[in-house]
Amino acid sequence: MRDLHADEKTIDLLLSSLQENEFQSDERFAILFASGKFRIKRWGKNKIRAELRIKHIPDMLIQKGLNAINEKEYIQTILHLAKKKEREIRNEKPETKNQKVGRYLLSKGFESELIWKILKQLPG
């Protein structure tokens, strides 16, 4: 708005209006960002949390965004990604395959405890 040479009073008035009508809300942003990155890019909570911190979203609002992710859907996504990655890895020992799948899931931002639980569920 400053680039359009709007005066400070107009800018403040417009921002206040946006906040009152919840068009500009960090909480709303955190929830939509978290659910969008999870559903579309299949990011884990660690990666989402890190990205929201980069955007200077308060931890309390980050937690609200992460809590908006359905836990059952979250576990199903980890399992789906693990199985998919496991099928892509050929001619590897089971330990090596598990390490590669685990590293892949860590890079997507999933929690290590959940990853190892999922890896134990996968067939040899």
N, C-alpha and C positions, 0 to 999 in steps of 0.2 A: 504494500500500500504506500510505503514511503517512496518507492520508485515511481508511483503514479502521482506523487506530490500531494498526498492527503495530509491534512494537518493532524497533530497529535490528538486533539480533542475528538476528531472524527474516528481515528483509529481506536482510541480507548472506548468510545461509544459502541463501535462495531464489535470489538472483542468482547465487551461486556454482554452485548446482546447474544452473541454466539454462545457464550458460556451459560447464560441464563436458560437458553433454549436447548442446552446440551448438544450443540453442534460441535463445540470445541471442548472436549472433556478427556482428560488423561485416562480416567477410568474406562470410559467407553473405548478409547483407542487401544488400551492394553488388552481388553477382552477381545476386541475384533482382531487385533494383530495376532494374539496368541492362537485363537481358533482358526484364523486364516492360514497362518504358517504351518499349523499342525495338519489341517485338512488338505491343503493344496500342496505344500512342499514336503509334508511328512517330517517336520522337524520335531525333535524331542524337547522336553521342558528346559534342559540345560541351555540349549542353543537359543531358544526363545527368550529365556531369562537374560542371557548375555546381550542379545540384540536390544531388548527393552532398556537395559542399563545404559547401553551406548546412547540411546535416545533420551536419557535422563528422566526416565519414568521412576517414581518412588517405589521402593520395595513392596510396600503395602499394596499398591495398585498392580504391580507385577504379579504378586501372589493371587490377587483376584482374577487376573487374566488367566493364570495357569489353572486355577480352580474351576474355571469355566470349561476346561477340556474334560470330556467324558472319560472316566477312568477305564471303563470296559473297552471303549473304542481305542483308547491309548494302548492298552495291552494287546489288543487284536492287531493294531498297526505294527507294533514291534515284532510280533510273531510273523505277520505277513512279510515284512521286510527281511527278517532273518531267513525265512524259507526261500524267498526269492533270491537273496544273495547266495545262499547255500547251493541252490541249483546252478548258479552261474559259475561257481568254483568247481573245476574238474580236476581229476587226477591228483588229489591232495589227501594226505593222511587226515583222519578225523580231528586230531589236535590242531593241525595247521588250519584246517577248514574253520574250526571254531574260533581260532584267533583272528582269522580274516573277517569272519562275520561279526565278531565282537568289535573289532576296530572300526568296521564300517558303521555299525550302530552307534558307537561312541562319537564318530565324526558327524552323525546326524543329530547328536545332542541328547541321546537317551541316557538314562541313569545306569551306571555300571551294575548295581544290584539287580535291576530288572533284566538287564541283558543276560547276566549269568543264569538267572532263573529260566529265561527263555531258552538259552542254549542247552540247558539240561533237559528240556522237553523235546528237543529235536532228536530225530533218530540218528544213531551212530554215524 
